[in-house]
Amino acid sequence: MAFSHQLKRLNPYEGLCLTASDLLDEQLYHRRNLQRHSLFMHGHGIVQGLQVELEQQRKKYQAVIKSGYGLTGDGQGVQLLQDVKVPLEVPKSDGEYMLWLFHVEAPEADSARPVFDTQEKKEARVAESAAPRLFPIEAEHADGVALCRINVRLGRMVQVQLPVPRAGRQSRAAESYLKPRVTEFIRLQKKVMDALFRTAVLKEMSIGAFGFYSSLVSAEFVLIEEGTTDRVLYRTAGTLIAYSHDFYNPLPKTTDRIKQFTDFVRRVHAEVPTPEQSDETWLKWFQQFERLLQPLQRISDELEKTVEAKR
């Protein structure tokens, strides 16, 4: 992370004749200094709000963007004062796209004032606002804030529920894509174990069962606090899979569905990244973790209907 420009500020002295260029340079110094602070201290991405919901009405699409604040890759703050609905044209080429929010500056028409010693008028104020735009996923825009991914295929647009950069002292995902998935995994696993505890299958509880249930409870406590970081969520999911692997593998034969799920867990456990690997690697692995939720829901529903109290 670096800036190509050098900071320069006005050096006033008695007798200096100030020009418009001098005042612009003075403003530019303070703005760039603030941008450096924001970027190096907080990073770039969404700070607050700016959630996106993709809506379809007949064959037309629109993105509903919530009000909020973000920081661009240049460190420029971008604020959306109120919720907006943005019509989206379906791109001609299939592929993945990113919806961006850009910082926009424009002269304020109501601020027009006479230019000294002329008949001309010019705007004396610049208004700052924000504008959304859709671009291919590979296009990077340092002057924008990434809001959400959208997949385009055969004339249809589908929102991709993957995290986007979030600004802060650490990358936070408290209200984003990751945390609800980990929470749902914990909820379903506890339901499955509670059902199995009512049968003779777990009459003699193993160390693996004790460890797995304890890990689920511990993870719940970790996720109570808002602002859980992406890294903590990734590592929590990885730890839960390790305990899940130790629980399901020695489990006595129950149903074919549980046996199939055990095979899924074994494969996902074999590919858990190491702590030193990047967040990008963990995100790719997390997509496999997420796919466990659907078969796990089926197991939970099946046990709820068939399991009877242990006599």
Secondary structure, 3 states (H helix, E strand, C coil): CCCCCCCCCCCCCCCCCCCHHHHHHHHHHHHHHHHHHHHHHHCCEEEEECCEEEEEECCEEEEEECCEEEECCCCCEEEECCCEEEEECCCCCCEEEEEEEEEEEEECHHHEEECCCCCCEEECCEEEEEEEEEEECCCCCCCEEEEEEEEEECCEEEEECCCCCECCCCCECCCCCHHHHHHHHHHHHHHHHHHHCCCHHHCCCCHHHHHHHHHHHHHHHHHHCCCCEHHHHHHHHHHHHHHHHHHHCCCCCCCHHHHHHHHHHHHHHHCCCCCCCCHHHHHHHHHHHHCCHHHHHHHHHHHHHHCCCCC
